[in-house]
Amino acid sequence: MADGHGRPIKVLHLISTLDVGGAEQNLLRLVASMNRDLFANEVVCMTVPGPLGSRLEQTGTPVRSLGMRKDRPEVGAVLKLRFLTRLFQPDVIQCWMYHANLLGMTLLSPRKLLWNIRCSDMDLVHYSPLYRFTVRAGARLSGMPAAVITNSVAGRSAHEKIGYRPKKWFTIPNGFDTDIFKPDAQSHFAMRAKLRIPQHAFVIGIIGRMDPMKDHSTFFRATRLFLASHPGTHFILAGRGIAHGNQDMNVLMQGLPDSGTFHLLGERSDMPQILATLDMLTSSSVSEGFPNAIGEAMACGVPCAATDAGDTGALMGDTGILVRKRSPEDLCNAWDAIARMKPEDRLALGSRARERIMQHFTQDRTTGLYEQIYQEIVKA
């Protein structure tokens, strides 16, 4: 048996939120795909569980909440976490992201504690003082956990530069479910009809929350250039904060055509169907770890044009176009190159992208690497 005593290895996952985000979705995919005979999982969310809380419970995974308010440390949450940990008696404590990494240290079990870092070279000036403190405190304490897991080579390099010195580094790229994310002609036509997009229109998508690191400013500057030569193009945007009611979004969109060309969908739970609608996915990010949206689009057979952020280039390989950050001209030129392809050539490029995901970045492979590390921690 996994722990040598005839029972599954117990893994407690501690995460800041269960909103729809990259880390949260990777946790969901990991827990749902782990071997139930060898591992028993429980999730503790620092805040009130968001939409992914119920989806985790649907996998049969217990979800607990510390009820913390965002950006407010609470002593009571520490006591509750210790109580829940004593009840579950985990063999491994897997923390996800900065705040959870630090809170996990209060359990005083560094030998079985794993940290998880999901980003790379973030510009901390855009974030709250507490967030900046959390990142820097993590650097000072990074030698205490058993190991630190990153999802990108860029993430490890960026954190080494700011002082992270763990006992061990493990790099495990995100994995993708190619049974869920796949080409879907029916959704392609149905979603276009639902959004009132002409079936013949060229459609570009960008998936990501409203955040300085996503650099929507460069995206919208590129759209202005692109529409001058491709006036019939439609753009689908999805993610937290992507709505006409968002003042920052309204400022970025000033002067753009208001004729149904831009479709702001907010946070969505039907991402496979959204991606199947696109002719191309783009990313204007200035900072990424291992971008979920690009991998999911590739699995759907959608070509990608993206800025050179994090491990984006390592993910796309030669199946997409990589451009400089903060260059709307370069991004526009990449869109133009894909838009001018013959439909059959664009389809072939998307097929190569899907094949790359199936060969190198499946969820089964990612899950197997996590399971191997958990077994090593128990044996140590």
URBEL-V467357 format. One record per helix or strand of 3 or more residues. SS is the DSSP state (@ for helix, = for strand). FROM is the first residue (numbers start at 1). LEN is the number of residues. If there is no record, write none. Layout:
((SS	FROM	LEN) (SS	FROM	LEN))
This chain:
((=	9	7) (@	22	12) (=	39	7) (@	51	8) (=	62	4) (@	75	14) (=	92	5) (@	98	10) (@	110	3) (=	113	5) (@	124	3) (@	129	13) (=	147	4) (@	153	9) (=	169	3) (@	185	11) (=	203	5) (@	212	3) (@	216	14) (=	234	5) (@	247	6) (=	262	3) (@	271	6) (=	280	4) (@	292	8) (=	303	5) (@	312	5) (=	321	3) (@	328	12) (@	343	18) (@	363	17))
